[in-house]
Amino acid sequence: MTTLFNPLLNGFHPDPSVVAVDGVYYLATSSFEYLPGIPIHRSTDFENWELIGHVATRPGQLEVEEVPTAGGAWAPTIRHRDGVFHLVITDAMGRGTLHFTATDAAGPWSDGDPILQADGVSPIDGIDPDIAWADDGTAYITFSGLILNGADAGRHLGIQQARVDLDRHIALEEPRSLWSGTGGQFPEAPHLYRVNDRWYLMIAEGGTERGHGISIARSDRPDGPFETAPHNPLVSARSTIRPIQNTGHGDLVVGPDGAWLCVLLGVRPRSMTRAFSALGRETFVTPVHWEDDGWPSIEPVQLNPRPGTRTEATFASEAGLDDEWLAVRATPAAVADLSAQPGRLVLHADGSTLNDPRPVFLGRRQEHLTNAVTVRIDVGAGVGGLAVRYDERFHVEVEAGGGTVTARAVVADLVQEWTAPLDASIVDLHLESRAPQPSAGLPRTSDVFHLGFTPVGGERVDLTEVDGRFLSAEVAESFTGRVIGVYAVEGDIAVDSWVAEGHDD
Ligand code: 6LW
């Protein structure tokens, strides 16, 4: 029996799509403004997942360099046919809906082609594209008709579908409307499946917050008409206080032991009030059962946290950076210099700060609710530090330079700072997030950041504590999650080491 850990992928990995190829599973998730973009994880047992690469590793595949907060790589669908991996996705407020291919899911992937219609305009003006083929080889793109650009931005046309020629990347017809759910807002995340002699259209509806859920309909044809299941939603945490909320945006696959599974997104808000989700939307998994009436049922998602992890990163130039490192609207190679000072990661400030769309920042997803990161940096004559970022308007950092260490909380237009003197150039910076201490009355609804530093050879100085609720999916404006990283705002910052430990309490 497969052990199903939940989260399946810790840290912000929303909008999961999975495909099985010869007993091996490949899972793709959204990455928004970060590069490398569209991570691909692989597993043979659905328990252990390995990041094997990314779809977008080269400039031009996505146009995330210019996207606004919450824009970028939204909601992939990954499929496999005749030896080729296909991935369709929306580069939101960027290149639009794109089709990537690869013979190896680890890459390299193609440059990404928009799907146009004969007049050169893309009719796939929406999000959450799905790709499916009929028995005769006809390819169908089914997508959520949320218009993102132009005067009609924000208008929703429901679930749409068009037959496409994937060789010429053109749509063969104007998109048609399909079944759009049971009346929930934002019908999206459509996926089309051929099961036995029927076609099933599974969607998310209710919006990706607390009202999220998965619904399904079926037809004898891939283009409908579709009949609504008698018991939608198949899965939803709405109106519950389950530890995993916002469950929705699913994809179905036959698991290792032959039983069907659904991967889907969810959040893990702390405490009884289920108020704030620090890590953003993560990937979860839950069993699916096909009933005698030919409809599937999906079990509620059960929390089953993985063991804690410890990451120690050093920066030998020949080894390069591992694939978990991310940069904001730029590739890690564009911000990280591993050759200037061998054995050290050097960040060269360029006048940008964490409030800018392209900070000199290199980070990793926060993957655990209780988490501690310590970096040893040499600020020299520069200024830089260790930050947890949700986006350019929501970040908390501990920064060294100019003879001081400053803890800073930036929450929308509010900024608060705490400082202490530093008479050393090399210093350990500490950024920890922990559950709040028990107190009288209702428990606190989020974690607490603990910010401090230790001059090498000196004593630790605790600067301050900051309520973690402001860096959560419910407060920040982006679709991502917490990313913890090092950054430079003046001069050169050299990083000697990075140690991160975390677990899920
Ligand atoms: C994704 C869509 C959604 O494309 O958010 O709220 C978008 N729902 O399904 C980004 O995750």
Boltz pocket constraint, residues with backbone or C-beta under 6 A from the ligand:
constraints:
  - pocket:
      binder: B
      contacts: [[A, 14], [A, 15], [A, 30], [A, 74], [A, 75], [A, 127], [A, 128], [A, 188], [A, 189], [A, 207], [A, 208], [A, 249], [A, 479]]
      max_distance: 6.0
